[in-house]
Amino acid sequence: MLYGFLLTFYIILCLFLVLLILIQKGKSSLGLGGMGGGAQALFGGGGGQDIFQKVTWVLVAIFLFGSLTLSLMKTRQRHSFKYANTQKAAPKPLTDTTPAK
């Protein structure tokens, strides 16, 4: 139950993170047309972070932590099979009771 809820939350977080990254403005002319002199803008200081970048960093941290948590939960869940106690025992093989000749 908890795993399903966290997985649903994680998928919604992934979609929101993708949308948030797509709506952010790019740095000055880093598209395919401005490849000539864009190295200064790419590696230089571009000022402070706006609210979208800060929220993105927080969501990325939650994304990484959630990924680790879900993988650990799934690993523990695999080792405990929830139907193990309800399985019936295998029938005993029939033995031949006729006397040997």
C-alpha positions as CSV (number, residue, x, y, z in Angstrom):
1,M,0.0,0.0,0.0
2,L,2.7,2.5,1.0
3,Y,4.9,1.4,-2.0
4,G,2.0,2.1,-4.4
5,F,1.3,5.6,-2.9
6,L,5.0,6.5,-3.0
7,L,5.3,5.3,-6.6
8,T,2.3,7.4,-7.6
9,F,3.8,10.4,-5.9
10,Y,7.2,9.7,-7.6
11,I,5.6,9.6,-11.1
12,I,3.8,12.9,-10.5
13,L,7.0,14.4,-9.2
14,C,8.8,13.3,-12.4
15,L,6.2,14.8,-14.6
16,F,6.2,18.1,-12.7
17,L,10.0,18.2,-12.8
18,V,10.0,17.7,-16.6
19,L,7.5,20.5,-17.0
20,L,9.3,22.8,-14.7
21,I,12.6,22.3,-16.6
22,L,10.9,22.9,-19.9
23,I,9.3,26.2,-18.9
24,Q,12.6,27.7,-17.7
25,K,14.3,30.2,-19.9
26,G,17.6,29.1,-21.4
27,K,20.9,31.0,-21.0
28,S,21.6,33.6,-23.7
29,S,21.8,32.0,-27.1
30,L,22.8,28.5,-26.3
31,G,20.7,27.0,-29.0
32,L,22.1,25.5,-32.2
33,G,22.4,28.9,-33.9
34,G,24.7,30.5,-31.3
35,M,27.4,27.9,-30.9
36,G,30.2,30.2,-31.9
37,G,30.6,32.4,-28.8
38,G,28.4,30.8,-26.2
39,A,31.1,29.4,-24.1
40,Q,31.4,32.6,-22.0
41,A,27.7,32.4,-21.1
42,L,27.8,28.7,-20.4
43,F,30.7,28.7,-17.9
44,G,30.5,32.3,-16.7
45,G,28.5,33.7,-13.8
46,G,25.0,34.5,-14.9
47,G,23.8,36.2,-11.7
48,G,21.7,34.7,-9.0
49,Q,19.2,31.9,-9.2
50,D,15.6,32.7,-9.8
51,I,12.7,30.9,-8.1
52,F,12.4,28.3,-10.8
53,Q,16.0,27.2,-10.5
54,K,15.7,26.9,-6.7
55,V,12.5,24.8,-6.9
56,T,14.1,22.6,-9.6
57,W,17.1,21.9,-7.3
58,V,14.7,21.0,-4.4
59,L,12.7,18.7,-6.7
60,V,15.8,17.0,-8.1
61,A,16.9,16.3,-4.5
62,I,13.5,14.8,-3.7
63,F,13.7,12.9,-7.0
64,L,17.1,11.3,-6.1
65,F,16.0,10.5,-2.5
66,G,12.8,9.0,-3.7
67,S,14.5,6.9,-6.3
68,L,16.8,5.5,-3.6
69,T,13.9,4.9,-1.2
70,L,11.7,3.1,-3.8
71,S,14.6,0.9,-4.8
72,L,15.3,-0.1,-1.2
73,M,11.6,-0.8,-0.6
74,K,11.3,-2.9,-3.7
75,T,14.4,-4.9,-2.7
76,R,13.0,-5.7,0.8
77,Q,9.6,-6.5,-0.7
78,R,11.1,-9.0,-3.1
79,H,12.6,-11.0,-0.2
80,S,9.3,-11.3,1.7
81,F,6.8,-13.0,-0.5
82,K,3.4,-12.2,0.9
83,Y,1.7,-15.4,-0.3
84,A,4.3,-17.8,1.1
85,N,2.3,-18.7,4.1
86,T,-0.9,-19.5,2.2
87,Q,0.5,-22.0,-0.2
88,K,-0.6,-25.6,0.2
89,A,2.1,-28.2,0.7
90,A,2.9,-30.4,-2.3
91,P,1.2,-33.7,-2.2
92,K,3.3,-36.7,-1.2
93,P,4.4,-38.9,-4.0
94,L,2.5,-42.2,-4.2
95,T,4.6,-45.2,-3.1
96,D,4.1,-48.6,-4.5
97,T,2.7,-50.9,-1.8
98,T,2.5,-54.1,-3.8
99,P,4.9,-56.7,-2.7
100,A,7.9,-57.4,-4.9
101,K,8.1,-60.8,-6.7
